[in-house]
Amino acid sequence: MPELPEVETTKNALSNFIKESKVIEVEIFKKELRWPINNNLKSDIKNSIILNPFRLGKYIIVPTDRNKCLLLHLGMSGFLKISKKKIKVKKHDHVKFTFLNTKHEEIYVLYNDTRRFGFIDYFDNDKLNEHFLIKKLGVEPLSLDLNAKYLLKKFNNRDVAIKTSLLDQKIVAGIGNIYASEILFLSKIHPLLKVKFLDKKMANRLCKSIKYILKKAIDKGGTTIKDFKNPDGQIGYFKQNLLVYSRKGMKCFDCEKHIKMINLSGRSTYYCEKCQGFEKKFLKEI
């Protein structure tokens, strides 16, 4: 699933290509995504001017000059293709947007999603914060709102593994499975540590690691493990910087012990037992 760095990369590309552009046409080839696309989208958004796209968690918001916005989620396997040349529609291309930029050049944006777990919604701007998905989101991890005090308050007395808690979008918005493993390795925290045992020193270390890993991944254009591609068709290069994720049985870069993999809440979780070691009494049993 595209996580915060992949979504941020996509949002930045959208902003570079379609900001201040006019919507000329919307073609819907498959409306049945995670939720069906509204039948009125094509007519409602036509001739709108795109303002500056932004991101909330794993969601991309594209506001228009009509006080409405597109809400886009890439799901498990979605990505956008952006081009100034006409793009041939291929299998799993579900929606095509045509824009006219300020230089009177046509810009084409195609939404591709093999598994169709993503979605596109369109509604009034003033309803954004009350959208049933947006209103549940926790803090933005790259903002000042994410700090040790916030985490300790959220984790207080919770008997939950820290890896599971990092994936809880109601606590921190945007972190997914790949980056959770990387963040915990950099923080030297075992993924099974019960969050109620997190102290201030560890919380500070965790916050710094979250921001560092996510910023570095954004700089590399995200991570491509299977499906994700950047809007220009390129893969994300942070895969080359992965320290533990998808490295089961390989040597740890720090201590040369072998990386281990466990299944936690149905997700593959990678860690180094030596670098991230804690006494068993502090760990959540699985």
C-alpha positions as CSV (number, residue, x, y, z in Angstrom):
1,M,0.0,0.0,0.0
2,P,1.3,3.5,-0.8
3,E,2.3,5.1,2.4
4,L,2.9,8.8,3.3
5,P,6.1,9.2,1.2
6,E,4.5,7.7,-1.9
7,V,1.4,9.8,-1.4
8,E,3.5,12.9,-0.8
9,T,5.5,12.2,-4.0
10,T,2.3,11.9,-6.0
11,K,0.8,15.0,-4.5
12,N,3.9,17.0,-5.4
13,A,3.8,15.8,-9.0
14,L,0.1,16.8,-9.2
15,S,0.9,20.2,-7.8
16,N,3.7,20.7,-10.3
17,F,1.6,19.7,-13.3
18,I,-2.1,20.7,-12.7
19,K,-2.0,23.6,-10.2
20,E,-4.0,26.5,-11.7
21,S,-5.1,24.3,-14.6
22,K,-8.7,24.0,-15.9
23,V,-10.5,20.7,-15.9
24,I,-11.5,20.0,-19.5
25,E,-12.8,16.4,-19.3
26,V,-13.2,13.5,-17.0
27,E,-13.6,10.0,-18.4
28,I,-14.6,7.1,-16.1
29,F,-13.9,3.6,-17.4
30,K,-14.6,1.8,-14.2
31,K,-16.6,3.5,-11.5
32,E,-16.7,0.5,-9.0
33,L,-13.6,1.2,-6.9
34,R,-13.6,0.8,-3.1
35,W,-16.7,2.9,-3.3
36,P,-18.5,3.8,-6.6
37,I,-17.5,7.1,-8.2
38,N,-20.3,9.7,-8.1
39,N,-22.1,9.8,-11.4
40,N,-22.1,13.6,-11.3
41,L,-18.3,14.0,-11.0
42,K,-17.8,14.5,-14.8
43,S,-20.3,17.4,-15.0
44,D,-19.7,18.9,-11.6
45,I,-15.9,19.4,-11.9
46,K,-15.8,20.3,-15.6
47,N,-14.3,23.8,-16.2
48,S,-13.1,24.1,-12.6
49,I,-9.7,25.6,-11.8
50,I,-7.4,23.5,-9.7
51,L,-5.9,25.2,-6.7
52,N,-2.9,23.8,-4.7
53,P,-3.2,20.0,-3.9
54,F,-2.3,18.9,-0.4
55,R,-2.0,15.8,1.6
56,L,-3.6,14.5,4.9
57,G,-2.2,11.2,6.0
58,K,-2.5,8.9,3.0
59,Y,-5.1,11.0,1.3
60,I,-4.6,13.6,-1.5
61,I,-6.9,16.6,-1.5
62,V,-7.3,18.6,-4.7
63,P,-9.3,21.8,-4.1
64,T,-11.0,23.8,-6.9
65,D,-12.1,27.4,-7.4
66,R,-15.7,26.3,-6.8
67,N,-15.2,25.6,-3.1
68,K,-15.2,21.9,-3.8
69,C,-12.4,19.3,-3.6
70,L,-11.4,15.9,-4.9
71,L,-10.4,13.4,-2.3
72,L,-8.1,10.7,-3.6
73,H,-6.9,7.5,-1.9
74,L,-4.5,5.2,-3.8
75,G,-5.7,2.1,-1.9
76,M,-3.4,-1.0,-2.0
77,S,-2.1,-0.8,-5.5
78,G,-3.1,2.6,-7.0
79,F,-0.9,5.2,-8.7
80,L,-1.3,8.1,-11.0
81,K,0.2,8.5,-14.5
82,I,0.8,12.2,-15.5
83,S,1.8,13.3,-19.0
84,K,1.7,16.2,-21.5
85,K,1.3,13.6,-24.2
86,K,-1.8,11.6,-24.8
87,I,-1.7,8.4,-22.8
88,K,-3.1,5.2,-24.2
89,V,-5.6,3.7,-21.8
90,K,-4.5,0.3,-20.5
91,K,-5.9,-2.4,-18.3
92,H,-6.7,-1.2,-14.8
93,D,-6.8,2.5,-15.9
94,H,-10.1,3.5,-14.3
95,V,-10.3,7.3,-14.6
96,K,-8.8,9.8,-16.9
97,F,-8.6,13.6,-16.3
98,T,-7.7,16.1,-19.0
99,F,-6.5,19.5,-17.9
100,L,-5.5,22.7,-19.7
101,N,-2.7,24.5,-18.0
102,T,-1.8,28.2,-18.0
103,K,0.4,27.7,-21.0
104,H,-2.6,26.2,-22.9
105,E,-1.0,22.8,-22.8
106,E,-3.1,19.7,-22.2
107,I,-2.2,17.6,-19.2
108,Y,-3.4,14.0,-18.8
109,V,-3.8,12.2,-15.5
110,L,-4.8,8.6,-15.4
111,Y,-5.7,6.7,-12.2
112,N,-4.6,3.0,-12.3
113,D,-5.5,0.6,-9.6
114,T,-5.2,-3.2,-10.1
115,R,-7.0,-4.2,-6.9
116,R,-9.5,-1.3,-6.9
117,F,-9.2,-0.6,-3.2
118,G,-8.6,3.1,-3.8
119,F,-11.4,5.7,-4.3
120,I,-12.2,9.2,-5.6
121,D,-14.7,11.4,-3.9
122,Y,-15.8,15.0,-4.7
123,F,-17.6,17.3,-2.3
124,D,-17.8,20.8,-0.7
125,N,-14.6,22.1,0.9
126,D,-16.4,22.8,4.2
127,K,-17.3,19.1,4.6
128,L,-13.6,18.0,4.4
129,N,-12.9,18.0,8.1
130,E,-16.1,16.1,8.8
131,H,-15.6,13.5,6.1
132,F,-15.9,10.1,7.8
133,L,-12.3,9.1,6.8
134,I,-10.6,12.5,7.4
135,K,-12.1,13.3,10.8
136,K,-10.6,10.1,12.4
137,L,-7.0,10.9,11.4
138,G,-4.3,11.4,14.0
139,V,-1.5,14.0,13.9
140,E,0.6,14.6,10.8
141,P,4.0,12.9,11.5
142,L,6.0,15.7,9.9
143,S,4.3,18.4,11.9
144,L,5.3,19.8,15.3
145,D,2.1,18.2,16.7
146,L,4.0,14.9,16.8
147,N,6.2,14.9,19.8
148,A,7.1,12.8,22.8
149,K,4.4,14.3,25.0
150,Y,1.7,13.5,22.4
151,L,2.8,9.9,22.0
152,L,3.1,9.2,25.8
153,K,-0.4,10.5,26.3
154,K,-1.8,8.4,23.5
155,F,0.1,5.3,24.6
156,N,-0.6,5.6,28.3
157,N,-1.6,2.3,29.9
158,R,-2.3,0.6,26.5
159,D,-1.4,-3.0,26.4
160,V,-0.7,-2.9,22.6
161,A,2.5,-3.7,20.6
162,I,4.2,-0.5,19.4
163,K,4.3,-1.7,15.8
164,T,0.5,-2.1,15.8
165,S,0.1,1.4,17.4
166,L,2.3,3.0,14.7
167,L,-0.1,1.7,12.1
168,D,-3.1,3.1,13.9
169,Q,-4.1,6.1,11.6
170,K,-6.1,7.6,14.5
171,I,-2.8,8.1,16.4
172,V,-0.3,9.1,13.6
173,A,-1.6,9.5,10.1
174,G,0.3,8.1,7.1
175,I,2.7,5.5,8.5
176,G,2.3,2.1,7.0
177,N,3.9,-1.3,7.3
178,I,7.2,-0.7,5.5
179,Y,8.1,2.5,7.3
180,A,6.9,1.2,10.7
181,S,9.6,-1.5,10.7
182,E,12.3,0.9,9.5
183,I,11.3,3.5,12.1
184,L,11.4,1.0,15.0
185,F,14.8,-0.3,13.9
186,L,16.3,3.2,13.8
187,S,14.7,3.9,17.2
188,K,16.2,0.6,18.6
189,I,12.7,-0.4,19.8
190,H,11.4,-3.9,19.5
191,P,8.2,-4.1,17.5
192,L,6.5,-6.1,20.2
193,L,7.2,-3.6,23.0
194,K,4.0,-2.8,24.9
195,V,3.4,0.9,24.4
196,K,2.7,1.4,28.1
197,F,6.4,0.8,28.7
198,L,7.5,3.5,26.4
199,D,9.4,6.2,28.4
200,K,10.2,9.8,27.5
201,K,13.6,9.0,26.1
202,M,12.3,6.3,23.8
203,A,9.4,8.5,22.7
204,N,11.8,11.3,21.8
205,R,13.9,8.8,19.8
206,L,10.8,7.5,18.1
207,C,9.6,10.9,17.0
208,K,13.0,11.8,15.6
209,S,13.1,8.5,13.7
210,I,9.6,8.9,12.3
211,K,10.5,12.3,10.8
212,Y,13.9,11.2,9.6
213,I,12.7,8.1,7.8
214,L,9.7,9.7,6.2
215,K,11.6,12.7,5.0
216,K,14.4,10.5,3.6
217,A,11.8,8.3,1.8
218,I,10.1,11.4,0.3
219,D,13.5,12.6,-1.0
220,K,14.0,9.2,-2.7
221,G,10.5,9.2,-4.3
222,G,9.1,6.6,-1.9
223,T,9.5,2.8,-1.9
224,T,8.6,0.4,-4.7
225,I,8.2,-3.2,-3.4
226,K,5.6,-4.4,-5.9
227,D,3.0,-2.0,-7.4
228,F,3.9,1.6,-6.7
229,K,5.2,3.9,-9.4
230,N,5.7,7.6,-9.4
231,P,3.5,9.7,-11.7
232,D,6.4,9.9,-14.2
233,G,6.5,6.1,-14.3
234,Q,9.6,5.7,-12.2
235,I,9.9,3.5,-9.2
236,G,10.6,4.7,-5.7
237,Y,14.3,4.4,-4.8
238,F,14.0,4.3,-1.0
239,K,13.9,0.5,-1.4
240,Q,17.7,0.7,-1.7
241,N,17.9,2.3,1.7
242,L,15.8,-0.3,3.6
243,L,17.5,-1.4,6.8
244,V,15.2,-4.3,7.8
245,Y,12.0,-4.5,5.8
246,S,12.0,-7.4,3.4
247,R,15.5,-8.5,4.6
248,K,14.5,-11.7,6.5
249,G,17.6,-13.8,7.0
250,M,20.0,-11.2,5.8
251,K,22.7,-9.7,8.1
252,C,21.9,-6.6,10.1
253,F,23.9,-3.6,8.8
254,D,24.8,-2.6,12.4
255,C,25.5,-5.9,14.2
256,E,25.6,-8.6,11.5
257,K,23.0,-10.7,13.3
258,H,20.3,-12.1,11.0
259,I,17.1,-10.0,10.5
260,K,14.0,-11.7,11.8
261,M,10.4,-11.6,10.5
262,I,7.2,-12.2,12.5
263,N,3.6,-11.8,11.7
264,L,2.0,-9.1,13.8
265,S,-1.7,-8.3,13.3
266,G,-1.6,-10.0,9.9
267,R,1.4,-7.8,8.8
268,S,5.0,-8.9,8.1
269,T,7.2,-7.3,10.7
270,Y,11.0,-7.1,10.4
271,Y,13.5,-6.4,13.1
272,C,17.0,-7.2,14.6
273,E,16.7,-9.1,17.8
274,K,20.1,-7.8,19.1
275,C,19.7,-4.1,18.1
276,Q,16.1,-3.9,19.2
277,G,16.2,-6.3,22.2
278,F,14.0,-6.0,25.3
279,E,13.3,-8.3,28.1
280,K,10.3,-10.6,27.4
281,K,8.2,-9.1,30.2
282,F,8.0,-5.8,28.3
283,L,6.9,-7.5,25.0
284,K,3.5,-8.3,23.7
285,E,2.9,-12.0,23.2
286,I,1.7,-13.1,19.7
